[in-house]
């Protein structure tokens, strides 16, 4: 598994949108993203902890390699 960078919640949302996810709703600082049957909750914070990001990617069914590639686009 590649080393994941420290990113903000907005960066995660942008990368997930590039991977086909759409924001369905937001409650406070938590944004719900969906792609078909897969979904995840992204906290809109300045910097997400690595453990939070790993859990979020597992929840969304996105590999770390795909996520890093979407960040670089």
N, CA, C and O atoms as a CHARMM CRD file, in Angstrom:
* protein
*
  292
    1    1 UNK  N      0.84500  -1.17500   0.00000 PROA 1      0.00000
    2    1 UNK  CA     0.00000   0.00000   0.00000 PROA 1      0.00000
    3    1 UNK  C      0.88700   1.23400   0.00000 PROA 1      0.00000
    4    1 UNK  O      1.81800   1.32500   0.80000 PROA 1      0.00000
    5    2 UNK  N      0.61300   2.18400  -0.88400 PROA 2      0.00000
    6    2 UNK  CA     1.43300   3.39500  -0.91800 PROA 2      0.00000
    7    2 UNK  C      1.14100   4.27500   0.29100 PROA 2      0.00000
    8    2 UNK  O      0.09200   4.15600   0.92500 PROA 2      0.00000
    9    3 UNK  N      2.07200   5.14400   0.59600 PROA 3      0.00000
   10    3 UNK  CA     1.90200   6.06000   1.71000 PROA 3      0.00000
   11    3 UNK  C      0.89800   7.13300   1.30900 PROA 3      0.00000
   12    3 UNK  O      1.06900   7.81100   0.29600 PROA 3      0.00000
   13    4 UNK  N     -0.14300   7.27700   2.10800 PROA 4      0.00000
   14    4 UNK  CA    -1.18300   8.25800   1.81200 PROA 4      0.00000
   15    4 UNK  C     -0.75900   9.63200   2.29700 PROA 4      0.00000
   16    4 UNK  O     -0.18300   9.75500   3.37800 PROA 4      0.00000
   17    5 UNK  N     -1.03400  10.66600   1.51500 PROA 5      0.00000
   18    5 UNK  CA    -0.68100  12.02700   1.93500 PROA 5      0.00000
   19    5 UNK  C     -1.70900  12.57500   2.91900 PROA 5      0.00000
   20    5 UNK  O     -2.82400  12.06200   3.00900 PROA 5      0.00000
   21    6 UNK  N     -1.33800  13.60100   3.64400 PROA 6      0.00000
   22    6 UNK  CA    -2.27600  14.31600   4.51400 PROA 6      0.00000
   23    6 UNK  C     -3.02300  15.29300   3.62200 PROA 6      0.00000
   24    6 UNK  O     -2.42500  16.17700   3.00900 PROA 6      0.00000
   25    7 UNK  N     -4.32800  15.12600   3.55700 PROA 7      0.00000
   26    7 UNK  CA    -5.15100  15.95800   2.67300 PROA 7      0.00000
   27    7 UNK  C     -6.31900  16.52400   3.45800 PROA 7      0.00000
   28    7 UNK  O     -6.63500  16.05200   4.55100 PROA 7      0.00000
   29    8 UNK  N     -6.95700  17.53800   2.89400 PROA 8      0.00000
   30    8 UNK  CA    -8.13100  18.14100   3.51800 PROA 8      0.00000
   31    8 UNK  C     -9.38400  17.41300   3.04900 PROA 8      0.00000
   32    8 UNK  O     -9.34300  16.64200   2.09000 PROA 8      0.00000
   33    9 UNK  N    -10.48700  17.66100   3.72700 PROA 9      0.00000
   34    9 UNK  CA   -11.75000  17.06700   3.33700 PROA 9      0.00000
   35    9 UNK  C    -12.16500  17.50400   1.94300 PROA 9      0.00000
   36    9 UNK  O    -12.71900  16.70700   1.18600 PROA 9      0.00000
   37   10 UNK  N    -11.90600  18.76400   1.59200 PROA 10     0.00000
   38   10 UNK  CA   -12.25000  19.27200   0.25600 PROA 10     0.00000
   39   10 UNK  C    -11.45100  18.55000  -0.82900 PROA 10     0.00000
   40   10 UNK  O    -11.97800  18.26100  -1.90400 PROA 10     0.00000
   41   11 UNK  N    -10.18200  18.25900  -0.54700 PROA 11     0.00000
   42   11 UNK  CA    -9.35900  17.51200  -1.51000 PROA 11     0.00000
   43   11 UNK  C     -9.90700  16.10100  -1.71700 PROA 11     0.00000
   44   11 UNK  O     -9.91900  15.59300  -2.83800 PROA 11     0.00000
   45   12 UNK  N    -10.35600  15.47400  -0.63700 PROA 12     0.00000
   46   12 UNK  CA   -10.92500  14.12900  -0.73200 PROA 12     0.00000
   47   12 UNK  C    -12.19900  14.15900  -1.56900 PROA 12     0.00000
   48   12 UNK  O    -12.41300  13.28600  -2.41000 PROA 12     0.00000
   49   13 UNK  N    -13.03800  15.15200  -1.34200 PROA 13     0.00000
   50   13 UNK  CA   -14.28200  15.27000  -2.11800 PROA 13     0.00000
   51   13 UNK  C    -13.96600  15.42800  -3.60100 PROA 13     0.00000
   52   13 UNK  O    -14.59700  14.78300  -4.43800 PROA 13     0.00000
   53   14 UNK  N    -12.99400  16.28100  -3.93600 PROA 14     0.00000
   54   14 UNK  CA   -12.61400  16.48600  -5.35000 PROA 14     0.00000
   55   14 UNK  C    -12.12000  15.18400  -5.97400 PROA 14     0.00000
   56   14 UNK  O    -12.50200  14.85000  -7.09500 PROA 14     0.00000
   57   15 UNK  N    -11.28200  14.45500  -5.26200 PROA 15     0.00000
   58   15 UNK  CA   -10.74200  13.20000  -5.78700 PROA 15     0.00000
   59   15 UNK  C    -11.85600  12.16400  -5.96700 PROA 15     0.00000
   60   15 UNK  O    -11.88600  11.45400  -6.97200 PROA 15     0.00000
   61   16 UNK  N    -12.76200  12.07800  -5.00200 PROA 16     0.00000
   62   16 UNK  CA   -13.86100  11.11800  -5.12000 PROA 16     0.00000
   63   16 UNK  C    -14.80300  11.48800  -6.25500 PROA 16     0.00000
   64   16 UNK  O    -15.33900  10.60500  -6.92400 PROA 16     0.00000
   65   17 UNK  N    -15.01200  12.77900  -6.48100 PROA 17     0.00000
   66   17 UNK  CA   -15.85000  13.19900  -7.61600 PROA 17     0.00000
   67   17 UNK  C    -15.21400  12.79400  -8.93400 PROA 17     0.00000
   68   17 UNK  O    -15.92200  12.42700  -9.87200 PROA 17     0.00000
   69   18 UNK  N    -13.90500  12.85400  -9.02200 PROA 18     0.00000
   70   18 UNK  CA   -13.20200  12.39800 -10.22900 PROA 18     0.00000
   71   18 UNK  C    -13.35900  10.88900 -10.42300 PROA 18     0.00000
   72   18 UNK  O    -13.28400  10.39200 -11.54700 PROA 18     0.00000
   73   19 UNK  N    -13.57600  10.17000  -9.33200 PROA 19     0.00000
   74   19 UNK  CA   -13.74900   8.71800  -9.39700 PROA 19     0.00000
   75   19 UNK  C    -15.21700   8.31900  -9.58100 PROA 19     0.00000
   76   19 UNK  O    -15.54200   7.13200  -9.55500 PROA 19     0.00000
   77   20 UNK  N    -16.09600   9.29500  -9.76700 PROA 20     0.00000
   78   20 UNK  CA   -17.49100   8.99100 -10.05800 PROA 20     0.00000
   79   20 UNK  C    -18.45500   9.14200  -8.89800 PROA 20     0.00000
   80   20 UNK  O    -19.63800   8.83800  -9.05000 PROA 20     0.00000
   81   21 UNK  N    -17.99400   9.59700  -7.75400 PROA 21     0.00000
   82   21 UNK  CA   -18.87500   9.80800  -6.60900 PROA 21     0.00000
   83   21 UNK  C    -19.56100  11.16600  -6.73700 PROA 21     0.00000
   84   21 UNK  O    -19.04800  12.07600  -7.38900 PROA 21     0.00000
   85   22 UNK  N    -20.71900  11.28600  -6.11000 PROA 22     0.00000
   86   22 UNK  CA   -21.44000  12.55700  -6.07500 PROA 22     0.00000
   87   22 UNK  C    -21.85100  12.81700  -4.62600 PROA 22     0.00000
   88   22 UNK  O    -22.17400  11.89100  -3.88200 PROA 22     0.00000
   89   23 UNK  N    -21.83100  14.09200  -4.24100 PROA 23     0.00000
   90   23 UNK  CA   -22.22800  14.44800  -2.88500 PROA 23     0.00000
   91   23 UNK  C    -23.75100  14.43000  -2.82500 PROA 23     0.00000
   92   23 UNK  O    -24.41400  15.14300  -3.57800 PROA 23     0.00000
   93   24 UNK  N    -24.30600  13.61200  -1.92700 PROA 24     0.00000
   94   24 UNK  CA   -25.75200  13.49900  -1.82100 PROA 24     0.00000
   95   24 UNK  C    -26.32900  14.46600  -0.80200 PROA 24     0.00000
   96   24 UNK  O    -27.41100  15.01800  -0.99900 PROA 24     0.00000
   97   25 UNK  N    -25.59500  14.67100   0.29600 PROA 25     0.00000
   98   25 UNK  CA   -26.08300  15.61000   1.30200 PROA 25     0.00000
   99   25 UNK  C    -24.95300  15.98200   2.24000 PROA 25     0.00000
  100   25 UNK  O    -23.87600  15.38600   2.21500 PROA 25     0.00000
  101   26 UNK  N    -25.22000  16.98000   3.06700 PROA 26     0.00000
  102   26 UNK  CA   -24.23400  17.41900   4.05000 PROA 26     0.00000
  103   26 UNK  C    -24.96900  17.76800   5.32700 PROA 26     0.00000
  104   26 UNK  O    -26.02300  18.40300   5.30400 PROA 26     0.00000
  105   27 UNK  N    -24.40200  17.34600   6.43000 PROA 27     0.00000
  106   27 UNK  CA   -24.94700  17.71300   7.72800 PROA 27     0.00000
  107   27 UNK  C    -23.79400  18.21700   8.57400 PROA 27     0.00000
  108   27 UNK  O    -22.93100  17.44100   8.98500 PROA 27     0.00000
  109   28 UNK  N    -23.78100  19.48400   8.82800 PROA 28     0.00000
  110   28 UNK  CA   -22.67600  20.09100   9.56300 PROA 28     0.00000
  111   28 UNK  C    -21.40300  20.00600   8.74400 PROA 28     0.00000
  112   28 UNK  O    -21.36200  20.47800   7.60800 PROA 28     0.00000
  113   29 UNK  N    -20.37100  19.41500   9.30600 PROA 29     0.00000
  114   29 UNK  CA   -19.10000  19.32600   8.58700 PROA 29     0.00000
  115   29 UNK  C    -18.88800  17.95400   7.96100 PROA 29     0.00000
  116   29 UNK  O    -17.76600  17.62800   7.57200 PROA 29     0.00000
  117   30 UNK  N    -19.95100  17.13300   7.85400 PROA 30     0.00000
  118   30 UNK  CA   -19.81600  15.80100   7.28200 PROA 30     0.00000
  119   30 UNK  C    -20.59800  15.71000   5.97500 PROA 30     0.00000
  120   30 UNK  O    -21.80100  15.96900   5.93400 PROA 30     0.00000
  121   31 UNK  N    -19.88600  15.33400   4.90400 PROA 31     0.00000
  122   31 UNK  CA   -20.49100  15.24000   3.57700 PROA 31     0.00000
  123   31 UNK  C    -20.66100  13.77700   3.20400 PROA 31     0.00000
  124   31 UNK  O    -19.73500  12.98300   3.36300 PROA 31     0.00000
  125   32 UNK  N    -21.83600  13.41800   2.71000 PROA 32     0.00000
  126   32 UNK  CA   -22.11700  12.05400   2.30900 PROA 32     0.00000
  127   32 UNK  C    -21.91900  11.93700   0.80000 PROA 32     0.00000
  128   32 UNK  O    -22.52600  12.67500   0.02400 PROA 32     0.00000
  129   33 UNK  N    -21.06400  11.00300   0.39700 PROA 33     0.00000
  130   33 UNK  CA   -20.75300  10.79700  -1.01900 PROA 33     0.00000
  131   33 UNK  C    -21.27800   9.42100  -1.43100 PROA 33     0.00000
  132   33 UNK  O    -21.20300   8.47000  -0.65300 PROA 33     0.00000
  133   34 UNK  N    -21.81100   9.31300  -2.65500 PROA 34     0.00000
  134   34 UNK  CA   -22.33400   8.04200  -3.16000 PROA 34     0.00000
  135   34 UNK  C    -21.88900   7.79100  -4.58600 PROA 34     0.00000
  136   34 UNK  O    -21.72900   8.71400  -5.38500 PROA 34     0.00000
  137   35 UNK  N    -21.69100   6.50100  -4.88500 PROA 35     0.00000
  138   35 UNK  CA   -21.46300   6.02800  -6.25700 PROA 35     0.00000
  139   35 UNK  C    -22.16200   4.68500  -6.33300 PROA 35     0.00000
  140   35 UNK  O    -21.62600   3.67000  -5.89000 PROA 35     0.00000
  141   36 UNK  N    -23.36000   4.68100  -6.89600 PROA 36     0.00000
  142   36 UNK  CA   -24.14400   3.45300  -6.93900 PROA 36     0.00000
  143   36 UNK  C    -24.49000   3.00200  -5.53300 PROA 36     0.00000
  144   36 UNK  O    -25.06700   3.76300  -4.75600 PROA 36     0.00000
  145   37 UNK  N    -24.13700   1.76400  -5.20200 PROA 37     0.00000
  146   37 UNK  CA   -24.42400   1.22600  -3.87000 PROA 37     0.00000
  147   37 UNK  C    -23.33600   1.58000  -2.86100 PROA 37     0.00000
  148   37 UNK  O    -23.52200   1.38600  -1.66000 PROA 37     0.00000
  149   38 UNK  N    -22.20000   2.09600  -3.33500 PROA 38     0.00000
  150   38 UNK  CA   -21.09300   2.43400  -2.44300 PROA 38     0.00000
  151   38 UNK  C    -21.24800   3.86200  -1.94400 PROA 38     0.00000
  152   38 UNK  O    -21.72000   4.74000  -2.66700 PROA 38     0.00000
  153   39 UNK  N    -20.85400   4.07700  -0.72300 PROA 39     0.00000
  154   39 UNK  CA   -20.93200   5.41800  -0.16800 PROA 39     0.00000
  155   39 UNK  C    -19.95100   5.59200   0.96700 PROA 39     0.00000
  156   39 UNK  O    -19.40600   4.62200   1.49300 PROA 39     0.00000
  157   40 UNK  N    -19.73100   6.84800   1.33900 PROA 40     0.00000
  158   40 UNK  CA   -18.83000   7.13800   2.44900 PROA 40     0.00000
  159   40 UNK  C    -19.16600   8.50600   3.01700 PROA 40     0.00000
  160   40 UNK  O    -19.87000   9.30000   2.39300 PROA 40     0.00000
  161   41 UNK  N    -18.65400   8.76300   4.19900 PROA 41     0.00000
  162   41 UNK  CA   -18.84500  10.03900   4.87300 PROA 41     0.00000
  163   41 UNK  C    -17.49400  10.73000   4.96100 PROA 41     0.00000
  164   41 UNK  O    -16.53900  10.17200   5.50300 PROA 41     0.00000
  165   42 UNK  N    -17.41300  11.94300   4.42800 PROA 42     0.00000
  166   42 UNK  CA   -16.15200  12.69700   4.41100 PROA 42     0.00000
  167   42 UNK  C    -16.27300  13.87800   5.36800 PROA 42     0.00000
  168   42 UNK  O    -17.11400  14.75200   5.15900 PROA 42     0.00000
  169   43 UNK  N    -15.44500  13.92100   6.41800 PROA 43     0.00000
  170   43 UNK  CA   -15.45200  15.08600   7.29000 PROA 43     0.00000
  171   43 UNK  C    -14.76000  16.25900   6.59700 PROA 43     0.00000
  172   43 UNK  O    -13.68100  16.10000   6.02600 PROA 43     0.00000
  173   44 UNK  N    -15.37100  17.40900   6.65100 PROA 44     0.00000
  174   44 UNK  CA   -14.82500  18.59700   5.98700 PROA 44     0.00000
  175   44 UNK  C    -13.87900  19.31000   6.95000 PROA 44     0.00000
  176   44 UNK  O    -14.20600  20.36200   7.50000 PROA 44     0.00000
  177   45 UNK  N    -12.71200  18.72500   7.13900 PROA 45     0.00000
  178   45 UNK  CA   -11.70100  19.29100   8.03500 PROA 45     0.00000
  179   45 UNK  C    -10.49000  19.73600   7.21600 PROA 45     0.00000
  180   45 UNK  O    -10.33100  19.34400   6.06000 PROA 45     0.00000
  181   46 UNK  N     -9.65000  20.55000   7.82100 PROA 46     0.00000
  182   46 UNK  CA    -8.44600  21.03600   7.11900 PROA 46     0.00000
  183   46 UNK  C     -7.48100  19.91300   6.80800 PROA 46     0.00000
  184   46 UNK  O     -6.90700  19.87200   5.72000 PROA 46     0.00000
  185   47 UNK  N     -7.29400  19.00800   7.74300 PROA 47     0.00000
  186   47 UNK  CA    -6.37200  17.88100   7.54300 PROA 47     0.00000
  187   47 UNK  C     -6.99800  16.63300   8.15100 PROA 47     0.00000
  188   47 UNK  O     -7.32900  16.60100   9.33600 PROA 47     0.00000
  189   48 UNK  N     -7.15600  15.60400   7.31700 PROA 48     0.00000
  190   48 UNK  CA    -7.69600  14.33400   7.81000 PROA 48     0.00000
  191   48 UNK  C     -6.55800  13.46200   8.31400 PROA 48     0.00000
  192   48 UNK  O     -5.49900  13.39300   7.68900 PROA 48     0.00000
  193   49 UNK  N     -6.76900  12.80800   9.42300 PROA 49     0.00000
  194   49 UNK  CA    -5.76800  11.87200   9.93200 PROA 49     0.00000
  195   49 UNK  C     -5.71100  10.67300   8.99000 PROA 49     0.00000
  196   49 UNK  O     -6.69900  10.33600   8.33800 PROA 49     0.00000
  197   50 UNK  N     -4.56000  10.04200   8.92700 PROA 50     0.00000
  198   50 UNK  CA    -4.34500   8.93000   7.99900 PROA 50     0.00000
  199   50 UNK  C     -5.32000   7.78100   8.28500 PROA 50     0.00000
  200   50 UNK  O     -5.85600   7.18100   7.35300 PROA 50     0.00000
  201   51 UNK  N     -5.54900   7.47700   9.54700 PROA 51     0.00000
  202   51 UNK  CA    -6.47400   6.40900   9.90000 PROA 51     0.00000
  203   51 UNK  C     -7.89200   6.70500   9.43200 PROA 51     0.00000
  204   51 UNK  O     -8.60500   5.80800   8.98400 PROA 51     0.00000
  205   52 UNK  N     -8.29700   7.96300   9.53700 PROA 52     0.00000
  206   52 UNK  CA    -9.61400   8.37700   9.07000 PROA 52     0.00000
  207   52 UNK  C     -9.70900   8.21400   7.56000 PROA 52     0.00000
  208   52 UNK  O    -10.71800   7.73500   7.04100 PROA 52     0.00000
  209   53 UNK  N     -8.65200   8.61500   6.85600 PROA 53     0.00000
  210   53 UNK  CA    -8.63700   8.50500   5.39200 PROA 53     0.00000
  211   53 UNK  C     -8.66900   7.04300   4.94900 PROA 53     0.00000
  212   53 UNK  O     -9.37400   6.70300   3.99900 PROA 53     0.00000
  213   54 UNK  N     -7.91800   6.18300   5.62100 PROA 54     0.00000
  214   54 UNK  CA    -7.90400   4.75400   5.27500 PROA 54     0.00000
  215   54 UNK  C     -9.30000   4.16100   5.47600 PROA 54     0.00000
  216   54 UNK  O     -9.78200   3.42000   4.62000 PROA 54     0.00000
  217   55 UNK  N     -9.94400   4.47400   6.58200 PROA 55     0.00000
  218   55 UNK  CA   -11.28600   3.97600   6.84600 PROA 55     0.00000
  219   55 UNK  C    -12.29500   4.48300   5.84000 PROA 55     0.00000
  220   55 UNK  O    -13.18300   3.74500   5.41400 PROA 55     0.00000
  221   56 UNK  N    -12.15900   5.73100   5.46400 PROA 56     0.00000
  222   56 UNK  CA   -13.04100   6.34100   4.47300 PROA 56     0.00000
  223   56 UNK  C    -12.90100   5.64800   3.11700 PROA 56     0.00000
  224   56 UNK  O    -13.90100   5.37900   2.45100 PROA 56     0.00000
  225   57 UNK  N    -11.66400   5.35700   2.70900 PROA 57     0.00000
  226   57 UNK  CA   -11.43300   4.69300   1.42400 PROA 57     0.00000
  227   57 UNK  C    -11.96800   3.26100   1.44100 PROA 57     0.00000
  228   57 UNK  O    -12.50100   2.78600   0.43800 PROA 57     0.00000
  229   58 UNK  N    -11.82700   2.57100   2.57800 PROA 58     0.00000
  230   58 UNK  CA   -12.38900   1.21800   2.68800 PROA 58     0.00000
  231   58 UNK  C    -13.90500   1.26100   2.59200 PROA 58     0.00000
  232   58 UNK  O    -14.52100   0.42800   1.92700 PROA 58     0.00000
  233   59 UNK  N    -14.49900   2.23900   3.26000 PROA 59     0.00000
  234   59 UNK  CA   -15.94500   2.40200   3.24800 PROA 59     0.00000
  235   59 UNK  C    -16.43800   2.66800   1.82900 PROA 59     0.00000
  236   59 UNK  O    -17.50100   2.18300   1.44100 PROA 59     0.00000
  237   60 UNK  N    -15.67300   3.43500   1.05400 PROA 60     0.00000
  238   60 UNK  CA   -16.06400   3.78900  -0.30900 PROA 60     0.00000
  239   60 UNK  C    -15.70600   2.69900  -1.31500 PROA 60     0.00000
  240   60 UNK  O    -16.21300   2.70900  -2.43600 PROA 60     0.00000
  241   61 UNK  N    -14.84200   1.76300  -0.93400 PROA 61     0.00000
  242   61 UNK  CA   -14.42400   0.72500  -1.86200 PROA 61     0.00000
  243   61 UNK  C    -13.43500   1.22800  -2.89700 PROA 61     0.00000
  244   61 UNK  O    -13.43100   0.75500  -4.03400 PROA 61     0.00000
  245   62 UNK  N    -12.59900   2.17900  -2.51700 PROA 62     0.00000
  246   62 UNK  CA   -11.60000   2.77600  -3.40300 PROA 62     0.00000
  247   62 UNK  C    -10.21200   2.36500  -2.92900 PROA 62     0.00000
  248   62 UNK  O     -9.91100   2.44800  -1.73800 PROA 62     0.00000
  249   63 UNK  N     -9.37400   1.92600  -3.85100 PROA 63     0.00000
  250   63 UNK  CA    -8.01700   1.54100  -3.47200 PROA 63     0.00000
  251   63 UNK  C     -7.16200   2.80200  -3.26700 PROA 63     0.00000
  252   63 UNK  O     -7.42700   3.83300  -3.88500 PROA 63     0.00000
  253   64 UNK  N     -6.15600   2.72600  -2.41800 PROA 64     0.00000
  254   64 UNK  CA    -5.27600   3.87200  -2.20700 PROA 64     0.00000
  255   64 UNK  C     -4.58400   4.32900  -3.49500 PROA 64     0.00000
  256   64 UNK  O     -4.36900   5.52400  -3.69200 PROA 64     0.00000
  257   65 UNK  N     -4.23500   3.37400  -4.37300 PROA 65     0.00000
  258   65 UNK  CA    -3.59300   3.74300  -5.64400 PROA 65     0.00000
  259   65 UNK  C     -4.53100   4.58600  -6.51200 PROA 65     0.00000
  260   65 UNK  O     -4.11300   5.58900  -7.08900 PROA 65     0.00000
  261   66 UNK  N     -5.79900   4.17400  -6.60100 PROA 66     0.00000
  262   66 UNK  CA    -6.76900   4.93300  -7.38900 PROA 66     0.00000
  263   66 UNK  C     -6.98900   6.31600  -6.79200 PROA 66     0.00000
  264   66 UNK  O     -7.11200   7.30300  -7.51800 PROA 66     0.00000
  265   67 UNK  N     -7.03700   6.38000  -5.45700 PROA 67     0.00000
  266   67 UNK  CA    -7.23900   7.65400  -4.79400 PROA 67     0.00000
  267   67 UNK  C     -6.08900   8.61800  -5.05800 PROA 67     0.00000
  268   67 UNK  O     -6.31300   9.79200  -5.35300 PROA 67     0.00000
  269   68 UNK  N     -4.86000   8.12300  -4.95000 PROA 68     0.00000
  270   68 UNK  CA    -3.67800   8.98200  -5.19000 PROA 68     0.00000
  271   68 UNK  C     -3.64700   9.44500  -6.64200 PROA 68     0.00000
  272   68 UNK  O     -3.29700  10.59100  -6.92100 PROA 68     0.00000
  273   69 UNK  N     -4.01200   8.55900  -7.57000 PROA 69     0.00000
  274   69 UNK  CA    -4.06000   8.94700  -8.98400 PROA 69     0.00000
  275   69 UNK  C     -5.10500  10.03200  -9.21400 PROA 69     0.00000
  276   69 UNK  O     -4.87300  10.95100 -10.00000 PROA 69     0.00000
  277   70 UNK  N     -6.25600   9.94300  -8.54000 PROA 70     0.00000
  278   70 UNK  CA    -7.30800  10.94800  -8.69400 PROA 70     0.00000
  279   70 UNK  C     -6.89400  12.27400  -8.06200 PROA 70     0.00000
  280   70 UNK  O     -7.30800  13.33500  -8.52900 PROA 70     0.00000
  281   71 UNK  N     -6.07800  12.22500  -7.00300 PROA 71     0.00000
  282   71 UNK  CA    -5.58400  13.46500  -6.38900 PROA 71     0.00000
  283   71 UNK  C     -4.66800  14.22500  -7.34200 PROA 71     0.00000
  284   71 UNK  O     -4.68600  15.45500  -7.39000 PROA 71     0.00000
  285   72 UNK  N     -3.86600  13.47800  -8.10000 PROA 72     0.00000
  286   72 UNK  CA    -2.87000  14.10600  -8.97300 PROA 72     0.00000
  287   72 UNK  C     -3.46200  14.69400 -10.23600 PROA 72     0.00000
  288   72 UNK  O     -2.83100  15.52900 -10.88300 PROA 72     0.00000
  289   73 UNK  N     -4.69200  14.26400 -10.60700 PROA 73     0.00000
  290   73 UNK  CA    -5.30700  14.77600 -11.84600 PROA 73     0.00000
  291   73 UNK  C     -5.61700  16.23400 -11.78500 PROA 73     0.00000
  292   73 UNK  O     -6.13400  16.79600 -12.75100 PROA 73     0.00000
